[in-house]
Amino acid sequence: MSITDETLYKAMVQFRDAVFDLIDRVSFSLSVQEKKELLHLIEHNESGVALETLAWMIVEEQKRVPKDIIEDILRLGHGIIDHDHMPNNLKSFAV
């Protein structure tokens, strides 16, 4: 593995771990099935999709979550998830 490949791999692992930790922190508001779906995406190297899916779960199910969860979703998704693919009213579900 080259230095560039190693750096990219480390960044991907850090992102995956951050998304996993975020899902763990918000698990109190997720159903068992929702959590399984998100973890399945992460296990298949789809952490960005898991993050986007989590955002839509919050909005579609009108889940009230701590403000720091919303901020972390937006921070982690910045530059990775197309802004048009995220719910535009996500911030309104922060408490």
VENBELNOR-V405456 format. One record per residue. N is the residue number from 1. PHI is phi in whole degrees, -180 to 180 (none if undefined). PSI is psi in degrees with one decimal (NA if undefined). BURIAL is # if it has 16 or more other C-alpha atoms within 10 Angstrom, else .. Layout:
# VENBELNOR-V405456
<<N:PHI:PSI:BURIAL> <N:PHI:PSI:BURIAL>>
This chain:
# VENBELNOR-V405456
<<1:none:129.3:.> <2:-77:168.7:.> <3:-60:-41.5:.> <4:-64:-44.9:.> <5:-63:-41.0:.> <6:-65:-42.0:.> <7:-64:-44.0:.> <8:-63:-43.5:.> <9:-61:-44.9:.> <10:-62:-41.4:.> <11:-64:-40.3:.> <12:-65:-41.4:.> <13:-66:-42.4:.> <14:-62:-41.7:.> <15:-65:-46.7:#> <16:-58:-45.9:#> <17:-65:-38.5:.> <18:-65:-40.6:#> <19:-68:-41.5:#> <20:-60:-46.1:#> <21:-62:-39.8:.> <22:-62:-44.4:#> <23:-63:-39.0:#> <24:-63:-41.2:.> <25:-67:-29.7:.> <26:-100:2.1:#> <27:-59:-23.0:.> <28:-60:-23.5:.> <29:-107:5.9:.> <30:-103:145.3:#> <31:-75:165.5:.> <32:-58:-42.9:.> <33:-66:-41.4:.> <34:-62:-45.3:.> <35:-63:-41.8:#> <36:-60:-43.3:.> <37:-61:-45.6:.> <38:-65:-43.8:#> <39:-66:-35.8:#> <40:-61:-43.5:.> <41:-62:-44.3:#> <42:-63:-43.7:#> <43:-61:-24.1:.> <44:-103:28.0:.> <45:58:37.5:.> <46:-119:49.4:.> <47:-63:-36.8:#> <48:-64:-41.9:#> <49:-66:-38.6:#> <50:-62:-41.8:#> <51:-64:-45.9:#> <52:-62:-42.8:#> <53:-62:-41.9:#> <54:-60:-44.2:#> <55:-59:-44.8:#> <56:-70:-34.4:#> <57:-61:-43.3:#> <58:-60:-47.0:#> <59:-72:-49.5:#> <60:-66:-33.2:.> <61:-95:3.5:.> <62:50:50.2:.> <63:-83:133.4:#> <64:-94:120.5:.> <65:-130:157.3:#> <66:-58:146.6:.> <67:-55:-37.7:.> <68:-66:-28.3:.> <69:-66:-47.6:#> <70:-61:-45.8:#> <71:-60:-40.0:.> <72:-69:-36.9:.> <73:-60:-47.7:#> <74:-67:-40.1:#> <75:-65:-47.6:.> <76:-67:-34.6:#> <77:-80:-18.1:#> <78:-58:123.4:.> <79:81:-6.2:.> <80:-112:-42.2:.> <81:-106:129.0:.> <82:-57:129.5:.> <83:-52:-35.1:.> <84:-69:-16.3:.> <85:-93:-5.0:.> <86:-100:147.2:#> <87:-65:131.0:#> <88:-76:-12.0:.> <89:-108:19.7:.> <90:-56:-42.2:#> <91:-61:-25.1:#> <92:-72:-7.5:.> <93:-99:7.9:.> <94:-83:141.0:.> <95:-123:NA:.>>
